[in-house]
Amino acid sequence: CIYSSSNSRMDTIQASILLNKFKTIDSIIAKRKINALYYLKHLKDIVDLPCEKNYQNDIYYTFTIKAKKRNSLAKYLFLHGIETKIQHPLLMSQQPYYKKNVKGNFPNAKKIIKKVLCLPIHEKLKKNDLAYVVKYIKKFYDK
């Protein structure tokens, strides 16, 4: 039998970069949380937003929304200079390697992957950058 696996070991250069990153990680996470709060406040009635429970502590590596007309929204934002990402366009069960082992249909997951879109959230964004993203999301849905 052949089983899938990965080699997740770091080399020395990657370890060195990571050790250096640890010096600023708390401020990076804090800034991402501030950016997430901005989106949560200004997009709450426009798109489906991530939900953080009291016992969770999201660091917002991504800010993934669920949006109607996701592909059109992504194209519209791109035309206005806003980069978005569709990080997982396929379910694991839809990947060629795993198709032969699929046990289930996953209708809800198949619906969700057609709606998910990652907005810019990185720590270098300024408040006016976030306002620009929100402005164009609102404009898109006002049409």
C-alpha positions, 0 to 999 in steps of 0.5 A: 500500500502507498500512503500519502505523507509529507516531509515537514522538516525545516532546514537551517535557513527556514529555522533561522528566519522563523527564530527571527520572526518570533521577535515580532510575532506578538505585534504582528498578531495584534495588528491582524486582530485589529484589522479583523475587527475593522472588517467584522465591524464594517462588513457584518451585514454584507457578507458572512464573516468568520466567527471567533468563540470566547474560547478561541484565539484566532490569529487571522492568518487569513480573513476568509469570508463567505460571499454571494457571487464570490467569483464576480466579487473577486474579479471586481476587487481585482479590477480595483487593485485589491488582491484576494485569494481562493485558498482551497478551490477543491475539497480534499475529496476532489483532489485526484489522489484521494478520489478513489478513497472518497466515502461520502458526497459532502454537499454542504462543503461543496456549497461552501467552497464556492463562496469562500474568499480571503481578504487582505489581512496582513499587518502592513495594512493601514486603516485607509487600506481596510476602508478601501477594501470595505468601500469596494465590497459595499459598492459591489453589493449595492449594484 
